[in-house]
Amino acid sequence: MHSRQELAVATSAQVEIMKEQLGVTKEKVAALASHQKIMHDQAGMKVMCTVTEGLSDIGKEYILLKQKQILVKAEGAKLTYINDPLARRSRVDMLD
C-alpha cells in the first residue's frame, strides 16, 4: 500500500494537472469567444452590404413607379377637364 505522504504528493500532482487543464480550457474558451465575435461582426457587415447592394435598383423602380402614378393622375385630370364642360368653364372663369 501507499503511504499517506505518497497519496498527498499524487493528489497534489493531480491538482496541478487539473489547474493546467483548466487554464488551457479557459484559453480555448476565450479564443472561441473571440472567433465568434469576429464571425458575428463579419455577418453583420455582410447584412449591411447586402441590404445596400440593391438599394439603387429599388430606388430606380420606386421613382419609375411614382412617375407613372403622377402621369396617370395627370392624364385622368386632363381627361376630366376635357370631358367636363363645367370644369372648362370654371377654368376659363379663373383665367379672366
PDB file as gemmi writes it, atoms N, CA and C in Angstrom:
CRYST1    1.000    1.000    1.000  90.00  90.00  90.00 P 1                      
ATOM      1  N   MET A   1       0.802  -1.179   0.000  1.00  0.00           N  
ATOM      2  CA  MET A   1       0.000   0.000   0.000  1.00  0.00           C  
ATOM      3  C   MET A   1       0.850   1.249   0.000  1.00  0.00           C  
ATOM      4  N   HIS A   2       0.215   2.344  -0.363  1.00  0.00           N  
ATOM      5  CA  HIS A   2       0.943   3.609  -0.426  1.00  0.00           C  
ATOM      6  C   HIS A   2       0.835   4.335   0.901  1.00  0.00           C  
ATOM      7  N   SER A   3       1.859   5.080   1.163  1.00  0.00           N  
ATOM      8  CA  SER A   3       1.830   5.865   2.399  1.00  0.00           C  
ATOM      9  C   SER A   3       0.991   7.110   2.182  1.00  0.00           C  
ATOM     10  N   ARG A   4       0.633   7.717   3.261  1.00  0.00           N  
ATOM     11  CA  ARG A   4      -0.179   8.950   3.188  1.00  0.00           C  
ATOM     12  C   ARG A   4       0.583  10.045   2.465  1.00  0.00           C  
ATOM     13  N   GLN A   5       1.857  10.093   2.675  1.00  0.00           N  
ATOM     14  CA  GLN A   5       2.673  11.132   2.046  1.00  0.00           C  
ATOM     15  C   GLN A   5       2.673  10.939   0.523  1.00  0.00           C  
ATOM     16  N   GLU A   6       2.799   9.698   0.052  1.00  0.00           N  
ATOM     17  CA  GLU A   6       2.771   9.427  -1.383  1.00  0.00           C  
ATOM     18  C   GLU A   6       1.407   9.793  -1.977  1.00  0.00           C  
ATOM     19  N   LEU A   7       0.342   9.480  -1.252  1.00  0.00           N  
ATOM     20  CA  LEU A   7      -1.008   9.841  -1.710  1.00  0.00           C  
ATOM     21  C   LEU A   7      -1.178  11.355  -1.780  1.00  0.00           C  
ATOM     22  N   ALA A   8      -0.640  12.054  -0.804  1.00  0.00           N  
ATOM     23  CA  ALA A   8      -0.732  13.513  -0.787  1.00  0.00           C  
ATOM     24  C   ALA A   8       0.032  14.104  -1.966  1.00  0.00           C  
ATOM     25  N   VAL A   9       1.205  13.569  -2.257  1.00  0.00           N  
ATOM     26  CA  VAL A   9       2.011  14.049  -3.389  1.00  0.00           C  
ATOM     27  C   VAL A   9       1.269  13.770  -4.699  1.00  0.00           C  
ATOM     28  N   ALA A  10       0.711  12.582  -4.829  1.00  0.00           N  
ATOM     29  CA  ALA A  10      -0.029  12.223  -6.043  1.00  0.00           C  
ATOM     30  C   ALA A  10      -1.260  13.111  -6.209  1.00  0.00           C  
ATOM     31  N   THR A  11      -1.950  13.364  -5.126  1.00  0.00           N  
ATOM     32  CA  THR A  11      -3.134  14.229  -5.169  1.00  0.00           C  
ATOM     33  C   THR A  11      -2.741  15.648  -5.550  1.00  0.00           C  
ATOM     34  N   SER A  12      -1.659  16.138  -4.993  1.00  0.00           N  
ATOM     35  CA  SER A  12      -1.173  17.482  -5.332  1.00  0.00           C  
ATOM     36  C   SER A  12      -0.799  17.558  -6.806  1.00  0.00           C  
ATOM     37  N   ALA A  13      -0.177  16.513  -7.315  1.00  0.00           N  
ATOM     38  CA  ALA A  13       0.197  16.481  -8.729  1.00  0.00           C  
ATOM     39  C   ALA A  13      -1.055  16.493  -9.606  1.00  0.00           C  
ATOM     40  N   GLN A  14      -2.071  15.739  -9.212  1.00  0.00           N  
ATOM     41  CA  GLN A  14      -3.332  15.730  -9.960  1.00  0.00           C  
ATOM     42  C   GLN A  14      -3.983  17.114  -9.945  1.00  0.00           C  
ATOM     43  N   VAL A  15      -3.933  17.779  -8.810  1.00  0.00           N  
ATOM     44  CA  VAL A  15      -4.497  19.129  -8.697  1.00  0.00           C  
ATOM     45  C   VAL A  15      -3.764  20.074  -9.634  1.00  0.00           C  
ATOM     46  N   GLU A  16      -2.447  19.984  -9.699  1.00  0.00           N  
ATOM     47  CA  GLU A  16      -1.662  20.845 -10.589  1.00  0.00           C  
ATOM     48  C   GLU A  16      -2.011  20.565 -12.056  1.00  0.00           C  
ATOM     49  N   ILE A  17      -2.141  19.288 -12.387  1.00  0.00           N  
ATOM     50  CA  ILE A  17      -2.519  18.923 -13.762  1.00  0.00           C  
ATOM     51  C   ILE A  17      -3.904  19.473 -14.093  1.00  0.00           C  
ATOM     52  N   MET A  18      -4.827  19.367 -13.160  1.00  0.00           N  
ATOM     53  CA  MET A  18      -6.184  19.876 -13.376  1.00  0.00           C  
ATOM     54  C   MET A  18      -6.184  21.396 -13.515  1.00  0.00           C  
ATOM     55  N   LYS A  19      -5.325  22.085 -12.753  1.00  0.00           N  
ATOM     56  CA  LYS A  19      -5.213  23.543 -12.876  1.00  0.00           C  
ATOM     57  C   LYS A  19      -4.706  23.918 -14.267  1.00  0.00           C  
ATOM     58  N   GLU A  20      -3.704  23.162 -14.756  1.00  0.00           N  
ATOM     59  CA  GLU A  20      -3.181  23.426 -16.097  1.00  0.00           C  
ATOM     60  C   GLU A  20      -4.260  23.174 -17.151  1.00  0.00           C  
ATOM     61  N   GLN A  21      -4.997  22.079 -16.986  1.00  0.00           N  
ATOM     62  CA  GLN A  21      -6.081  21.774 -17.921  1.00  0.00           C  
ATOM     63  C   GLN A  21      -7.144  22.870 -17.900  1.00  0.00           C  
ATOM     64  N   LEU A  22      -7.440  23.373 -16.726  1.00  0.00           N  
ATOM     65  CA  LEU A  22      -8.416  24.457 -16.593  1.00  0.00           C  
ATOM     66  C   LEU A  22      -7.917  25.712 -17.300  1.00  0.00           C  
ATOM     67  N   GLY A  23      -6.632  26.018 -17.123  1.00  0.00           N  
ATOM     68  CA  GLY A  23      -6.051  27.187 -17.797  1.00  0.00           C  
ATOM     69  C   GLY A  23      -6.123  27.061 -19.312  1.00  0.00           C  
ATOM     70  N   VAL A  24      -5.786  25.879 -19.820  1.00  0.00           N  
ATOM     71  CA  VAL A  24      -5.851  25.637 -21.267  1.00  0.00           C  
ATOM     72  C   VAL A  24      -7.293  25.746 -21.756  1.00  0.00           C  
ATOM     73  N   THR A  25      -8.212  25.192 -21.002  1.00  0.00           N  
ATOM     74  CA  THR A  25      -9.625  25.260 -21.375  1.00  0.00           C  
ATOM     75  C   THR A  25     -10.120  26.704 -21.391  1.00  0.00           C  
ATOM     76  N   LYS A  26      -9.699  27.495 -20.405  1.00  0.00           N  
ATOM     77  CA  LYS A  26     -10.093  28.912 -20.373  1.00  0.00           C  
ATOM     78  C   LYS A  26      -9.551  29.647 -21.596  1.00  0.00           C  
ATOM     79  N   GLU A  27      -8.314  29.349 -21.990  1.00  0.00           N  
ATOM     80  CA  GLU A  27      -7.734  29.978 -23.182  1.00  0.00           C  
ATOM     81  C   GLU A  27      -8.517  29.584 -24.438  1.00  0.00           C  
ATOM     82  N   LYS A  28      -8.901  28.305 -24.518  1.00  0.00           N  
ATOM     83  CA  LYS A  28      -9.690  27.846 -25.668  1.00  0.00           C  
ATOM     84  C   LYS A  28     -11.044  28.545 -25.720  1.00  0.00           C  
ATOM     85  N   VAL A  29     -11.667  28.682 -24.561  1.00  0.00           N  
ATOM     86  CA  VAL A  29     -12.969  29.363 -24.500  1.00  0.00           C  
ATOM     87  C   VAL A  29     -12.818  30.821 -24.923  1.00  0.00           C  
ATOM     88  N   ALA A  30     -11.763  31.478 -24.458  1.00  0.00           N  
ATOM     89  CA  ALA A  30     -11.523  32.873 -24.838  1.00  0.00           C  
ATOM     90  C   ALA A  30     -11.278  32.981 -26.346  1.00  0.00           C  
ATOM     91  N   ALA A  31     -10.506  32.043 -26.898  1.00  0.00           N  
ATOM     92  CA  ALA A  31     -10.244  32.051 -28.337  1.00  0.00           C  
ATOM     93  C   ALA A  31     -11.530  31.824 -29.123  1.00  0.00           C  
ATOM     94  N   LEU A  32     -12.357  30.889 -28.667  1.00  0.00           N  
ATOM     95  CA  LEU A  32     -13.634  30.632 -29.341  1.00  0.00           C  
ATOM     96  C   LEU A  32     -14.566  31.838 -29.255  1.00  0.00           C  
ATOM     97  N   ALA A  33     -14.579  32.489 -28.097  1.00  0.00           N  
ATOM     98  CA  ALA A  33     -15.420  33.681 -27.937  1.00  0.00           C  
ATOM     99  C   ALA A  33     -14.948  34.786 -28.874  1.00  0.00           C  
ATOM    100  N   SER A  34     -13.636  34.946 -28.978  1.00  0.00           N  
ATOM    101  CA  SER A  34     -13.084  35.951 -29.882  1.00  0.00           C  
ATOM    102  C   SER A  34     -13.441  35.615 -31.331  1.00  0.00           C  
ATOM    103  N   HIS A  35     -13.296  34.359 -31.690  1.00  0.00           N  
ATOM    104  CA  HIS A  35     -13.638  33.916 -33.046  1.00  0.00           C  
ATOM    105  C   HIS A  35     -15.127  34.129 -33.330  1.00  0.00           C  
ATOM    106  N   GLN A  36     -15.952  33.830 -32.343  1.00  0.00           N  
ATOM    107  CA  GLN A  36     -17.398  34.008 -32.500  1.00  0.00           C  
ATOM    108  C   GLN A  36     -17.740  35.481 -32.692  1.00  0.00           C  
ATOM    109  N   LYS A  37     -17.067  36.359 -31.952  1.00  0.00           N  
ATOM    110  CA  LYS A  37     -17.307  37.797 -32.093  1.00  0.00           C  
ATOM    111  C   LYS A  37     -16.908  38.270 -33.493  1.00  0.00           C  
ATOM    112  N   ILE A  38     -15.762  37.777 -33.969  1.00  0.00           N  
ATOM    113  CA  ILE A  38     -15.317  38.144 -35.317  1.00  0.00           C  
ATOM    114  C   ILE A  38     -16.342  37.675 -36.352  1.00  0.00           C  
ATOM    115  N   MET A  39     -16.809  36.447 -36.217  1.00  0.00           N  
ATOM    116  CA  MET A  39     -17.797  35.912 -37.156  1.00  0.00           C  
ATOM    117  C   MET A  39     -19.097  36.712 -37.097  1.00  0.00           C  
ATOM    118  N   HIS A  40     -19.510  37.093 -35.901  1.00  0.00           N  
ATOM    119  CA  HIS A  40     -20.725  37.895 -35.728  1.00  0.00           C  
ATOM    120  C   HIS A  40     -20.559  39.259 -36.404  1.00  0.00           C  
ATOM    121  N   ASP A  41     -19.401  39.887 -36.195  1.00  0.00           N  
ATOM    122  CA  ASP A  41     -19.146  41.186 -36.817  1.00  0.00           C  
ATOM    123  C   ASP A  41     -19.142  41.076 -38.337  1.00  0.00           C  
ATOM    124  N   GLN A  42     -18.509  40.015 -38.852  1.00  0.00           N  
ATOM    125  CA  GLN A  42     -18.478  39.820 -40.301  1.00  0.00           C  
ATOM    126  C   GLN A  42     -19.879  39.576 -40.851  1.00  0.00           C  
ATOM    127  N   ALA A  43     -20.669  38.823 -40.126  1.00  0.00           N  
ATOM    128  CA  ALA A  43     -22.044  38.569 -40.564  1.00  0.00           C  
ATOM    129  C   ALA A  43     -22.839  39.869 -40.579  1.00  0.00           C  
ATOM    130  N   GLY A  44     -22.627  40.707 -39.567  1.00  0.00           N  
ATOM    131  CA  GLY A  44     -23.308  41.999 -39.529  1.00  0.00           C  
ATOM    132  C   GLY A  44     -22.918  42.873 -40.702  1.00  0.00           C  
ATOM    133  N   MET A  45     -21.639  42.867 -41.040  1.00  0.00           N  
ATOM    134  CA  MET A  45     -21.186  43.658 -42.184  1.00  0.00           C  
ATOM    135  C   MET A  45     -21.782  43.119 -43.478  1.00  0.00           C  
ATOM    136  N   LYS A  46     -21.878  41.796 -43.581  1.00  0.00           N  
ATOM    137  CA  LYS A  46     -22.459  41.201 -44.786  1.00  0.00           C  
ATOM    138  C   LYS A  46     -23.918  41.601 -44.924  1.00  0.00           C  
ATOM    139  N   VAL A  47     -24.635  41.597 -43.821  1.00  0.00           N  
ATOM    140  CA  VAL A  47     -26.041  42.001 -43.854  1.00  0.00           C  
ATOM    141  C   VAL A  47     -26.149  43.455 -44.293  1.00  0.00           C  
ATOM    142  N   MET A  48     -25.285  44.305 -43.756  1.00  0.00           N  
ATOM    143  CA  MET A  48     -25.327  45.720 -44.130  1.00  0.00           C  
ATOM    144  C   MET A  48     -25.029  45.886 -45.612  1.00  0.00           C  
ATOM    145  N   CYS A  49     -24.037  45.167 -46.126  1.00  0.00           N  
ATOM    146  CA  CYS A  49     -23.684  45.270 -47.541  1.00  0.00           C  
ATOM    147  C   CYS A  49     -24.793  44.713 -48.420  1.00  0.00           C  
ATOM    148  N   THR A  50     -25.378  43.616 -48.000  1.00  0.00           N  
ATOM    149  CA  THR A  50     -26.452  43.004 -48.774  1.00  0.00           C  
ATOM    150  C   THR A  50     -27.647  43.942 -48.851  1.00  0.00           C  
ATOM    151  N   VAL A  51     -27.960  44.586 -47.771  1.00  0.00           N  
ATOM    152  CA  VAL A  51     -29.107  45.496 -47.736  1.00  0.00           C  
ATOM    153  C   VAL A  51     -28.883  46.665 -48.684  1.00  0.00           C  
ATOM    154  N   THR A  52     -27.667  47.203 -48.739  1.00  0.00           N  
ATOM    155  CA  THR A  52     -27.416  48.374 -49.573  1.00  0.00           C  
ATOM    156  C   THR A  52     -27.081  48.015 -51.008  1.00  0.00           C  
ATOM    157  N   GLU A  53     -26.783  46.733 -51.288  1.00  0.00           N  
ATOM    158  CA  GLU A  53     -26.409  46.328 -52.636  1.00  0.00           C  
ATOM    159  C   GLU A  53     -27.476  46.673 -53.662  1.00  0.00           C  
ATOM    160  N   GLY A  54     -28.708  46.286 -53.420  1.00  0.00           N  
ATOM    161  CA  GLY A  54     -29.776  46.500 -54.387  1.00  0.00           C  
ATOM    162  C   GLY A  54     -30.554  47.777 -54.167  1.00  0.00           C  
ATOM    163  N   LEU A  55     -30.061  48.626 -53.303  1.00  0.00           N  
ATOM    164  CA  LEU A  55     -30.801  49.831 -52.944  1.00  0.00           C  
ATOM    165  C   LEU A  55     -30.999  50.754 -54.135  1.00  0.00           C  
ATOM    166  N   SER A  56     -29.992  50.927 -54.983  1.00  0.00           N  
ATOM    167  CA  SER A  56     -30.140  51.829 -56.124  1.00  0.00           C  
ATOM    168  C   SER A  56     -31.175  51.281 -57.105  1.00  0.00           C  
ATOM    169  N   ASP A  57     -31.197  49.962 -57.300  1.00  0.00           N  
ATOM    170  CA  ASP A  57     -32.205  49.371 -58.186  1.00  0.00           C  
ATOM    171  C   ASP A  57     -33.604  49.574 -57.627  1.00  0.00           C  
ATOM    172  N   ILE A  58     -33.751  49.369 -56.336  1.00  0.00           N  
ATOM    173  CA  ILE A  58     -35.051  49.567 -55.694  1.00  0.00           C  
ATOM    174  C   ILE A  58     -35.460  51.033 -55.802  1.00  0.00           C  
ATOM    175  N   GLY A  59     -34.507  51.936 -55.608  1.00  0.00           N  
ATOM    176  CA  GLY A  59     -34.788  53.367 -55.722  1.00  0.00           C  
ATOM    177  C   GLY A  59     -35.239  53.739 -57.123  1.00  0.00           C  
ATOM    178  N   LYS A  60     -34.571  53.181 -58.136  1.00  0.00           N  
ATOM    179  CA  LYS A  60     -34.949  53.455 -59.525  1.00  0.00           C  
ATOM    180  C   LYS A  60     -36.364  52.962 -59.806  1.00  0.00           C  
ATOM    181  N   GLU A  61     -36.663  51.752 -59.340  1.00  0.00           N  
ATOM    182  CA  GLU A  61     -38.007  51.199 -59.536  1.00  0.00           C  
ATOM    183  C   GLU A  61     -39.054  52.065 -58.842  1.00  0.00           C  
ATOM    184  N   TYR A  62     -38.734  52.533 -57.644  1.00  0.00           N  
ATOM    185  CA  TYR A  62     -39.664  53.375 -56.893  1.00  0.00           C  
ATOM    186  C   TYR A  62     -39.924  54.682 -57.643  1.00  0.00           C  
ATOM    187  N   ILE A  63     -38.862  55.290 -58.145  1.00  0.00           N  
ATOM    188  CA  ILE A  63     -39.015  56.558 -58.871  1.00  0.00           C  
ATOM    189  C   ILE A  63     -39.850  56.346 -60.129  1.00  0.00           C  
ATOM    190  N   LEU A  64     -39.585  55.278 -60.874  1.00  0.00           N  
ATOM    191  CA  LEU A  64     -40.380  54.995 -62.073  1.00  0.00           C  
ATOM    192  C   LEU A  64     -41.850  54.774 -61.730  1.00  0.00           C  
ATOM    193  N   LEU A  65     -42.105  54.051 -60.664  1.00  0.00           N  
ATOM    194  CA  LEU A  65     -43.478  53.810 -60.231  1.00  0.00           C  
ATOM    195  C   LEU A  65     -44.172  55.121 -59.875  1.00  0.00           C  
ATOM    196  N   LYS A  66     -43.484  55.973 -59.129  1.00  0.00           N  
ATOM    197  CA  LYS A  66     -44.073  57.265 -58.749  1.00  0.00           C  
ATOM    198  C   LYS A  66     -44.327  58.129 -59.980  1.00  0.00           C  
ATOM    199  N   GLN A  67     -43.390  58.122 -60.945  1.00  0.00           N  
ATOM    200  CA  GLN A  67     -43.585  58.899 -62.166  1.00  0.00           C  
ATOM    201  C   GLN A  67     -44.814  58.407 -62.927  1.00  0.00           C  
ATOM    202  N   LYS A  68     -44.971  57.084 -63.010  1.00  0.00           N  
ATOM    203  CA  LYS A  68     -46.144  56.527 -63.693  1.00  0.00           C  
ATOM    204  C   LYS A  68     -47.426  56.930 -62.979  1.00  0.00           C  
ATOM    205  N   GLN A  69     -47.419  56.884 -61.645  1.00  0.00           N  
ATOM    206  CA  GLN A  69     -48.604  57.271 -60.885  1.00  0.00           C  
ATOM    207  C   GLN A  69     -48.952  58.731 -61.138  1.00  0.00           C  
ATOM    208  N   ILE A  70     -47.954  59.589 -61.183  1.00  0.00           N  
ATOM    209  CA  ILE A  70     -48.193  61.019 -61.426  1.00  0.00           C  
ATOM    210  C   ILE A  70     -48.735  61.224 -62.834  1.00  0.00           C  
ATOM    211  N   LEU A  71     -48.169  60.512 -63.815  1.00  0.00           N  
ATOM    212  CA  LEU A  71     -48.656  60.639 -65.191  1.00  0.00           C  
ATOM    213  C   LEU A  71     -50.097  60.161 -65.318  1.00  0.00           C  
ATOM    214  N   VAL A  72     -50.411  59.035 -64.705  1.00  0.00           N  
ATOM    215  CA  VAL A  72     -51.781  58.517 -64.748  1.00  0.00           C  
ATOM    216  C   VAL A  72     -52.728  59.506 -64.087  1.00  0.00           C  
ATOM    217  N   LYS A  73     -52.322  60.051 -62.964  1.00  0.00           N  
ATOM    218  CA  LYS A  73     -53.159  61.028 -62.262  1.00  0.00           C  
ATOM    219  C   LYS A  73     -53.339  62.285 -63.111  1.00  0.00           C  
ATOM    220  N   ALA A  74     -52.259  62.747 -63.748  1.00  0.00           N  
ATOM    221  CA  ALA A  74     -52.337  63.943 -64.590  1.00  0.00           C  
ATOM    222  C   ALA A  74     -53.210  63.682 -65.814  1.00  0.00           C  
ATOM    223  N   GLU A  75     -53.069  62.508 -66.423  1.00  0.00           N  
ATOM    224  CA  GLU A  75     -53.905  62.176 -67.578  1.00  0.00           C  
ATOM    225  C   GLU A  75     -55.368  62.087 -67.172  1.00  0.00           C  
ATOM    226  N   GLY A  76     -55.626  61.522 -66.001  1.00  0.00           N  
ATOM    227  CA  GLY A  76     -57.006  61.443 -65.509  1.00  0.00           C  
ATOM    228  C   GLY A  76     -57.583  62.826 -65.287  1.00  0.00           C  
ATOM    229  N   ALA A  77     -56.802  63.722 -64.729  1.00  0.00           N  
ATOM    230  CA  ALA A  77     -57.264  65.094 -64.501  1.00  0.00           C  
ATOM    231  C   ALA A  77     -57.477  65.804 -65.826  1.00  0.00           C  
ATOM    232  N   LYS A  78     -56.600  65.557 -66.781  1.00  0.00           N  
ATOM    233  CA  LYS A  78     -56.709  66.183 -68.097  1.00  0.00           C  
ATOM    234  C   LYS A  78     -57.969  65.698 -68.806  1.00  0.00           C  
ATOM    235  N   LEU A  79     -58.218  64.390 -68.754  1.00  0.00           N  
ATOM    236  CA  LEU A  79     -59.422  63.840 -69.379  1.00  0.00           C  
ATOM    237  C   LEU A  79     -60.676  64.377 -68.708  1.00  0.00           C  
ATOM    238  N   THR A  80     -60.661  64.498 -67.409  1.00  0.00           N  
ATOM    239  CA  THR A  80     -61.803  65.049 -66.693  1.00  0.00           C  
ATOM    240  C   THR A  80     -62.032  66.490 -67.129  1.00  0.00           C  
ATOM    241  N   TYR A  81     -60.971  67.248 -67.262  1.00  0.00           N  
ATOM    242  CA  TYR A  81     -61.063  68.653 -67.657  1.00  0.00           C  
ATOM    243  C   TYR A  81     -61.623  68.778 -69.071  1.00  0.00           C  
ATOM    244  N   ILE A  82     -61.165  67.921 -69.976  1.00  0.00           N  
ATOM    245  CA  ILE A  82     -61.611  67.984 -71.370  1.00  0.00           C  
ATOM    246  C   ILE A  82     -63.069  67.550 -71.490  1.00  0.00           C  
ATOM    247  N   ASN A  83     -63.466  66.530 -70.770  1.00  0.00           N  
ATOM    248  CA  ASN A  83     -64.815  65.972 -70.901  1.00  0.00           C  
ATOM    249  C   ASN A  83     -65.856  66.691 -70.054  1.00  0.00           C  
ATOM    250  N   ASP A  84     -65.448  67.505 -69.138  1.00  0.00           N  
ATOM    251  CA  ASP A  84     -66.388  68.167 -68.239  1.00  0.00           C  
ATOM    252  C   ASP A  84     -66.497  69.643 -68.620  1.00  0.00           C  
ATOM    253  N   PRO A  85     -67.623  70.042 -69.223  1.00  0.00           N  
ATOM    254  CA  PRO A  85     -67.769  71.446 -69.639  1.00  0.00           C  
ATOM    255  C   PRO A  85     -67.730  72.405 -68.451  1.00  0.00           C  
ATOM    256  N   LEU A  86     -68.223  71.982 -67.311  1.00  0.00           N  
ATOM    257  CA  LEU A  86     -68.181  72.865 -66.142  1.00  0.00           C  
ATOM    258  C   LEU A  86     -66.745  73.108 -65.698  1.00  0.00           C  
ATOM    259  N   ALA A  87     -65.928  72.074 -65.788  1.00  0.00           N  
ATOM    260  CA  ALA A  87     -64.526  72.228 -65.409  1.00  0.00           C  
ATOM    261  C   ALA A  87     -63.838  73.199 -66.349  1.00  0.00           C  
ATOM    262  N   ARG A  88     -64.173  73.128 -67.667  1.00  0.00           N  
ATOM    263  CA  ARG A  88     -63.566  74.065 -68.623  1.00  0.00           C  
ATOM    264  C   ARG A  88     -64.036  75.481 -68.342  1.00  0.00           C  
ATOM    265  N   ARG A  89     -65.320  75.617 -68.078  1.00  0.00           N  
ATOM    266  CA  ARG A  89     -65.861  76.937 -67.827  1.00  0.00           C  
ATOM    267  C   ARG A  89     -65.239  77.544 -66.573  1.00  0.00           C  
ATOM    268  N   SER A  90     -65.164  76.736 -65.517  1.00  0.00           N  
ATOM    269  CA  SER A  90     -64.604  77.282 -64.287  1.00  0.00           C  
ATOM    270  C   SER A  90     -63.131  77.626 -64.485  1.00  0.00           C  
ATOM    271  N   ARG A  91     -62.458  76.872 -65.299  1.00  0.00           N  
ATOM    272  CA  ARG A  91     -61.044  77.162 -65.577  1.00  0.00           C  
ATOM    273  C   ARG A  91     -60.938  78.465 -66.362  1.00  0.00           C  
ATOM    274  N   VAL A  92     -61.816  78.640 -67.335  1.00  0.00           N  
ATOM    275  CA  VAL A  92     -61.810  79.874 -68.122  1.00  0.00           C  
ATOM    276  C   VAL A  92     -62.174  81.052 -67.234  1.00  0.00           C  
ATOM    277  N   ASP A  93     -63.152  80.859 -66.354  1.00  0.00           N  
ATOM    278  CA  ASP A  93     -63.539  81.927 -65.441  1.00  0.00           C  
ATOM    279  C   ASP A  93     -62.377  82.324 -64.544  1.00  0.00           C  
ATOM    280  N   MET A  94     -61.597  81.345 -64.172  1.00  0.00           N  
ATOM    281  CA  MET A  94     -60.463  81.645 -63.295  1.00  0.00           C  
ATOM    282  C   MET A  94     -59.406  82.450 -64.033  1.00  0.00           C  
ATOM    283  N   LEU A  95     -59.310  82.260 -65.334  1.00  0.00           N  
ATOM    284  CA  LEU A  95     -58.308  82.987 -66.112  1.00  0.00           C  
ATOM    285  C   LEU A  95     -58.716  84.437 -66.326  1.00  0.00           C  
ATOM    286  N   ASP A  96     -60.018  84.723 -66.326  1.00  0.00           N  
ATOM    287  CA  ASP A  96     -60.487  86.104 -66.563  1.00  0.00           C  
ATOM    288  C   ASP A  96     -60.293  87.004 -65.402  1.00  0.00           C  
TER     289      ASP A  96                                                      
END                                                                             
